[in-house]
Amino acid sequence: MQCGNAKFSIQDVRKLEFREDLKDQFDVAICCEVIEHILDDFKLIEDISRCLKPGGRLLLTTPNYFYNAISEDDKGPFCNEETGWHVRRGYSKGMLLEVCKASGLVIEEISYCSFFFVKK
């Protein structure tokens, strides 16, 4: 799909390793509310980081591990297969540091934003 000068393609992020044409192609990657649905989160971030140009940036959003659950389903247990539902509760600051640093990313900032409507 193309919108003006921007092009958008649909891609299964679990299969980015098969897209050599995407290596070092992007200044910015945006991954919003996806990582908590992927079993191999380290591979996901590694694959996304390979798509970034040197000095490229990743904007990553995910639920905070310590959020106050607003429903029983939000408390778990979580899926152990990728069905579209969460496979983990979310991420703490330490968890995000671990997964991003393992892929060679430099963390500039970790911040939190949450309110009732984010979970609904």
Stockholm file with secondary structure:
# STOCKHOLM 1.0

chainA/1-120         MQCGNAKFSIQDVRKLEFREDLKDQFDVAICCEVIEHILDDFKLIEDISRCLKPGGRLLLTTPNYFYNAISEDDKGPFCNEETGWHVRRGYSKGMLLEVCKASGLVIEEISYCSFFFVKK
#=GR chainA/1-120 SS CEETTEECCCCCGGGGGGCGGGTTCEEEEEEESCGGGCSCHHHHHHHHHHHEEEEEEEEEECCBTTCCCSSGGGGCCCCSSCSSSCSSSCBCHHHHHHHHHTTTCCCCCCCCCCCGGGGC
#=GC SS_cons         CEETTEECCCCCGGGGGGCGGGTTCEEEEEEESCGGGCSCHHHHHHHHHHHEEEEEEEEEECCBTTCCCSSGGGGCCCCSSCSSSCSSSCBCHHHHHHHHHTTTCCCCCCCCCCCGGGGC
//
